[in-house]
Amino acid sequence: MTFNWTPAELDALVNEHRIVLFMKGTPQEPRCGFSNRAAMVLSQIGEPFTSVNVLMDRRAIPLVCEWADFPTMPQIYIHGELIGGSDIALEMYQSGELQQMIADGDEASE
């Protein structure tokens, strides 16, 4: 499958998966500290998540950032909603808000 980074493709991706992480590298081989932190936070929750390596295509970072109206990577989406990057995810995880957001979205989709 060829990924063109169009708004329609990005919308479909974040709406078809509960948790999506746009990151530099992969959860197993992160290519920056912020992406590593984001993947670790999501891994701590124990829920499966979809990761997208934005380094696989030089067009990805500027197109995803423009689409999201969010200037940096990584970007984490929960039930189609951008929550932010690794710092925000860590704060939300530590407060329990991230886990609650996932659970609330699961209940809403039942």
C-alpha positions as CSV (number, residue, x, y, z in Angstrom):
1,M,0.0,0.0,0.0
2,T,1.3,3.4,-0.9
3,F,0.6,6.2,1.6
4,N,0.3,9.6,0.2
5,W,-0.2,11.5,3.5
6,T,-3.5,13.1,2.3
7,P,-5.9,14.5,4.8
8,A,-8.4,11.8,3.9
9,E,-5.9,9.0,4.5
10,L,-4.8,10.6,7.8
11,D,-8.4,11.1,8.9
12,A,-9.1,7.4,8.1
13,L,-6.0,6.2,10.0
14,V,-6.8,8.1,13.2
15,N,-10.5,7.3,13.1
16,E,-10.0,3.5,12.4
17,H,-7.6,2.9,15.3
18,R,-8.2,3.5,19.0
19,I,-4.7,4.8,19.6
20,V,-2.3,6.2,17.0
21,L,1.2,7.4,17.5
22,F,3.0,9.3,14.7
23,M,6.6,9.0,15.7
24,K,10.2,9.2,14.5
25,G,11.2,5.5,14.2
26,T,9.2,2.6,15.7
27,P,8.4,1.7,19.2
28,Q,11.1,-1.0,19.1
29,E,13.6,1.4,17.5
30,P,12.7,5.0,18.3
31,R,14.8,7.6,16.5
32,C,14.4,10.5,19.0
33,G,13.9,10.8,22.7
34,F,10.5,12.4,22.5
35,S,9.2,9.5,20.3
36,N,10.8,7.0,22.7
37,R,9.0,8.7,25.6
38,A,5.6,8.7,23.8
39,A,6.0,5.0,22.8
40,M,7.0,4.1,26.4
41,V,4.0,5.9,27.9
42,L,1.6,4.1,25.5
43,S,3.3,0.8,26.2
44,Q,2.8,1.4,30.0
45,I,-1.0,1.6,29.5
46,G,-1.0,-2.0,28.1
47,E,-3.4,-1.2,25.3
48,P,-2.4,-2.0,21.7
49,F,-1.6,1.0,19.6
50,T,-0.8,1.8,15.9
51,S,2.5,3.6,15.2
52,V,3.4,5.4,12.1
53,N,7.1,6.0,11.3
54,V,7.2,9.5,9.9
55,L,10.8,9.0,8.8
56,M,9.8,6.5,6.1
57,D,8.9,9.4,3.8
58,R,10.4,12.9,3.8
59,R,7.0,14.4,3.0
60,A,5.4,12.9,6.1
61,I,6.4,15.3,8.9
62,P,5.4,18.5,7.2
63,L,2.2,17.1,5.8
64,V,1.1,15.5,9.1
65,C,2.0,18.6,11.1
66,E,0.0,20.8,8.6
67,W,-3.0,18.4,8.7
68,A,-3.0,18.3,12.5
69,D,-2.2,22.0,13.0
70,F,0.4,20.8,15.5
71,P,4.0,21.7,14.9
72,T,6.0,18.8,16.3
73,M,6.4,15.0,16.4
74,P,5.5,12.8,18.0
75,Q,1.7,13.1,17.9
76,I,-0.7,10.9,19.8
77,Y,-4.3,10.4,18.9
78,I,-6.9,8.7,21.1
79,H,-10.2,7.8,19.5
80,G,-9.5,10.2,16.6
81,E,-8.6,13.1,18.9
82,L,-5.1,14.7,19.0
83,I,-4.0,14.8,22.6
84,G,-0.5,16.2,21.8
85,G,3.1,15.0,22.1
86,S,5.1,13.1,24.6
87,D,5.1,15.7,27.4
88,I,1.4,16.0,27.4
89,A,0.9,12.2,27.2
90,L,3.3,11.7,30.1
91,E,1.4,14.2,32.3
92,M,-2.0,12.7,31.3
93,Y,-0.7,9.2,32.0
94,Q,0.7,10.2,35.5
95,S,-2.7,11.8,36.4
96,G,-4.7,8.9,35.1
97,E,-6.4,11.2,32.5
98,L,-5.0,9.3,29.5
99,Q,-6.3,5.9,30.7
100,Q,-9.7,7.5,31.5
101,M,-9.8,9.0,28.0
102,I,-9.2,5.6,26.4
103,A,-11.9,4.0,28.6
104,D,-14.4,6.7,28.0
105,G,-13.9,6.4,24.2
106,D,-14.3,2.7,24.4
107,E,-17.6,3.1,26.3
108,A,-18.9,5.7,23.8
109,S,-18.2,3.3,20.9
110,E,-20.1,0.4,22.4
